[in-house]
Amino acid sequence: MNAQPNFLERLIKTADLPRWGRLGYLLGVALFALTSVSARYWADDYCFSGALVQSGFWQAQIDYFIETSNRFTVLPIIGISEWFGVYAIRLLPVILIFVWMGALRRVIELCSDLLDLDLDRNWVQTIIYALLFFLILLAPNRFQTIYWRSGLLTYTLPLLSITWLAGLILAGSAKPVNAGRLIAVGLLAVFTAGCSETAAMLLIGGLALGLLAALLIRSPRRSAWLALLGAALFGALLALVVMILSPAVRLRQANVGEPASLLLTLGLAFKFGLAFIYNTLKSTPLPVLVWLIFSGALTYHFWPRAGLKRSAALRWAGLTALGGYLLIVAACIPSAYAQQAYPEPRAQIVLLFPLLLTAAALAGLAALALRGWLSKSLPAVNAATTPAQRRANRVITVLLLLALLYPLWPAWQAAPEQRELAARAQQWDARDAAIRTQIAAGATQIQTVALDSIAGLEEMQPDPNHWVNVCAARYYNVDEITAQIP
């Protein structure tokens, strides 16, 4: 006869814990998102907006693609956001994060339907909040990838778009494939890849692995998978070719030297991929450990199927680790090719996304292997029949509770950063008001003050020919701006 569940085991199954357990991660994500009210125009933001002011929406797209940047998705979005005024730059991070929540929920629900799972909706929301929380928390340069518009649209937006594309492909695979659906998938892939070469290579790598899996796995949806993945891959490759052919690439390459050979590029990409994994584990061991505990404990308690045999778990873990590593390597290829350099911190959020997903999958497989080892057949969650199973349930429940409380600590630690950014925003507002006052008085040669550099972004300088000054002059539509150091 089965022993009665103890307090911890009853707690994990109540309706309140799934409902309240997600609040810590939601609070953490909300605090990160609300910090975006301190976002202002920094560095390249002046250049993008200045091009729109000087040339108008459509001409700016042509001029920028030819002379400055091959990333053709970014400037149109900036142009549209500018229609809503200067405050739009502060809302972009909030909009992106909350739209991403909806896209992730859709993908998880579609995966649940595909695998015939019955996942608890409260815990689905917890997974979403936790993933976004750790992605933002572990971002190597959070300011440049969340609170700086240029970095947000170049490297973080495509991760949302990839999620959206995954949902579109999953939903489309359950229906008859038609031309309209293929065109939609292809266009979304073009949009995603056009954000940056790093995002394009991550997308291409993911689609290539998806096509390989579709070829190897027998499924009634196989033909739909092949068609949709093929359309998306065609769109991503088309976008990559367009970016490569941009005249701006040759102008930029003249400043950084000749690109690496194919062999050197691949060697560096594999090396950088390993270095990124090692550096992430070394520099942020606690949050990575909490993410692993959270993912494993959640799988152990709420995965609605039996555990795995050790051989099956090892096989799937090997494939998962290899696939995740190849995705990271793919995202390293652009920097290895163009600059023979490790990806810049702001680009590393693109590498972090597959790393977190891979780590969660490996932790989940370990949890299922533990369930399989504790019992040859464990058909229902917490159906413990032996003392060993009950002890494991208690330990894993405690670990899960601690993981649910963890986000309160980093969220509290982020308070000084939020105050610093708010103070910086006040300085920027004061300078902006002073500049506009001079312009209203008829001045075209503006004298202002320089602010300290922030998060590695350059600021205006005393030299009016400094590139930030030139872009800021275009943004304010004046002849020149000189920023004196106080």
Protein Blocks (a to p, Z undefined) as FASTA:
>chain_A
ZZdddfklmmmmmmklmmmmmmmmmmmmmmmmmmmmmgccehjlmmmmmmmmmnojmlmm
mmmmmmmocclklmmmmmmmmmnojklmmmmmmmmmmmmmmmmmmmmmmmmmmnopacdf
klmmmmmmmmmmmmmmmomblmlmmmpmklmmmmmmmmmmmmmmmmmmmmmmmpccdfkl
mmmmmmmmmmmmmmpmklmmmmmmmmmmmmmmmmmpgcfklmmmmmmmmmmmmmmmmmmm
mmmmpmklmmmmmmnopaddfklmmmmmmmmmmmmmmmmmmmmmmlmmmmmmmmmmmmmm
mmcbdcddfklmmmmmmmmmmmmmmmmmmmmmmmmmmnopacdfklmmmmmmmmmmmmmm
mmmmmmmmmmmmmpmbdfbghiafbfklmmmmmmmmmmmmmmmmmmmmmmmmmmmmmmmm
mmmmmmmmmmmmmmmmmmmnopabdcddddddeehiacddfblkbmklmmmmmmnopabd
cdddZZ
